[in-house]
Amino acid sequence: METVISVKDVKKSYGTTKEKITEALKGITFDVSKGDFIGIMGASGSGKSTLLNLLSTIDKPTSGEIFINQRDVTTLKGDELSDFRGREIGFVFQEFNLLENLTAYENIAVPLSLQGEKPKTIRKKIMAVAKRLSIEAILDQYPAALSGGQKQRVASARALVGEPTILFGDEPTGALDSNSAKDLLNMMKDLNENDHVSILLVTHDPLSASYCQKILFIKDGMIHQELRRENQSQTDFYRQILNILGNLEQ
């Protein structure tokens, strides 16, 4: 199976020798293969948000290696880093981060415009992803007119329109009601299973995590435990996640 992300002994510290040094990550190693749907879970302060920032190239590790699509992202800088991020990484946030003065269509077009794609190509790609996510009817509307679920679908389309190597989700259901959250999670599951989109989902929500194939539980800056769904039902997997989370908090 093709490896799309390889993380090798990644450490991240904050502070200097003149002040207290905080070790946020103490040596994380794991791989993400093409078509994986992996969840990252852990209590506040466990290091999961730090890890996501490193993987998404927002921050750099103190030491260790992070390869995305066989490129060492820790060595990328400036325009090269921006171009790589735009081509290879899709990001769905808890807050939708849509530009209020742009229509849904224009919001989805932003990453393609930044990459210099031609308008005809942009339209073709937007219509394809809009059809896939069932948002064709709202493309001419502004964010203020959309529901939370619709906004998150538009944000997901923006993340996917460039066909990234990996889709990162940072608590993407956090601002949604329960029905919209399940709708988004089923959409992500469908994209993963039918379009083989590789997804890494950072969440504190066990229900969201139960849609994943594998969970990495982080505690005190290290991978404390790994849980695979295998052939379990989603209900049984959910119960296992709850049990492990309970033990992590002890």
ABEGO torsion letter per residue (X at the ends): XBBABBBBGBBBBBEBAABBBBBABAGBBBBBBBGBBBBBBEBBGAGAAAAAAAAAGABBBABEBBBBGGBBAAABBEAAAAAAAAAABBBBBABAGBBAABBAAAAAAAAAAAAGBBAAAAAAAAAAAAAAAGAAAAAABBAAABBAAAAAAAAAAAAAAAGBABBBBBGAAAABBAAAAAAAAAAAAAAAAAAGBBBBBBBABAAAAAABABBBBBBGGBBABBBBAEABBAAAAAAAAAAAAAAAAX
